[in-house]
Every structure is written in structure tokens, then in C-alpha cells.
Amino acid sequence: MNLWFRLLLLMMQSLFRPKLTAPFGVSRLQFRVLPNDLDSNLHMTNGRYWNIFDLGRLDLILRMGLGRVALREKWAPIVGAGTIQFRRELKPFQRFTLETRLAGWVGTRVIMEQRVLLGEEKIATRALLVTGIYDRRNRRFVGMSQMMAAIGAEDVPSPPLSKAAEALLAADAALKVDDAD
């Protein structure tokens, strides 16, 4: 079983899972570390976390109702930047929970937080990502107010951004300036 099977399973399950309230719903997915997730140290390889995180973001998008809108409007969810912190390793066949939520937004940039939990609340890994919804027809990013209106959650202000989220946005902006030089 690889990520294609996990993806198909997620898409089938999302049809029967409860809808998440936008924008503050939290996706929680259960996984188990499989042999093809391991590296030479016999724990989950660093790159696999990012692949698993894709599934969490997809679940959040589908269950908030953004999936149908995105298909109709030709919108594409995009990750622009991310940072990850590893606290505990995941061993073969170990169960874990992936939590995905919107942590806040500024203009067209959405900060997502993803956490890998062992048990109820023991954090193994935490990531913050700068994401957005790209409108392929109009070749621009969709503003959060437009995205929220499309899923029936109008006029919802962003929660205050954490220091870590602000630092990620600043680092992303600094990298863009470096690219321009």
C-alpha cells in the first residue's frame, strides 16, 4: 500500500465523513507507519511527512466544501512555503493522527498548521505552511474573502497569527526578495 492507495481511501472516506465548519474545522486522519514509509534509520523518512501532509490538506479542503468549488472554478490549492519541526520519531507500524487546520490568513495567503500526534496530544511533528488558492482562469490567487464566500463562511476574520506564522511569512517574503536580486 502506497500513497495512491491512501489517496483513494481518503477520497472514498471523505464522502461519508462529517462536513467541517469553515474556516475553523480540524481534519483528523489516522495512519500507521508502513514499511515503504521508512528510511535507513527504520523510522518514517522526512520526505514522507510532506506526502502525508498533502492528504491532510486534501481532507480539509474536501470536507469544508472547497473541493467542488475548486473544480467548478478551476482553482488549485498551492503550497508556497513551509517549515517543519521533528520532535519524536515514528517507528514501523506505529499509529499516529494527523491534524490539519487553518491557523490564519493575510490577503491571499493562508497559514495552515499540521501536527502529527502520538496518542491524544503528544506532538511528534509540527509544520506550518503558507498556502493559497490559485485561480487558473484569471491567473491570480483568490482572496480569502472570495474563498470563504464560495463555501458559505462570509466575513470571518483571521485569528491572530502566532509568532511562528509571522516568522514563516517574513522568511517567505525574504526569499522572494533574494530571488529578485
C-alpha positions, 0 to 999 in steps of 0.5 A: 500500500502506497500513497495512491492507495491512501489517496483513494481511501481518503477520497472514498472516506471523505464522502461519508465523513462529517462536513467541517465548519469553515474556516475553523474545522480540524481534519483528523486522519489516522495512519500507521507507519508502513514499511515503504514509509521508512528510511535507513534509520527504520523510522518514517523518512522526512520526505514522507511527512510532506506526502502525508501532509498533502492528504491532510490538506486534501481532507480539509479542503474536501470536507469544508466544501472547497473541493467542488468549488475548486473544480467548478472554478478551476482553482488549485490549492498551492503550497508556497512555503513551509517549515517543519519541526521533528520532535519524536520519531515514528517507528514501523507500524506505529499509529499516529493522527494527523491534524490539519487546520487553518491557523490564519490568513493575510490577503491571499495567503493562508497559514495552515498548521499540521501536527502529527500526534502520538496518542491524544496530544503528544506532538511528534511533528509540527509544520506550518505552511503558507498556502493559497488558492490559485485561480487558473482562469484569471491567473491570480490567487483568490482572496480569502474573502472570495474563498470563504464566500464560495463555501458559505463562511462570509466575513470571518476574520483571521485569528491572530497569527502566532509568532511562528506564522509571522516568522514563516511569512517574513522568511517567505517574503525574504526569499522572494526578495533574494530571488529578485536580486 
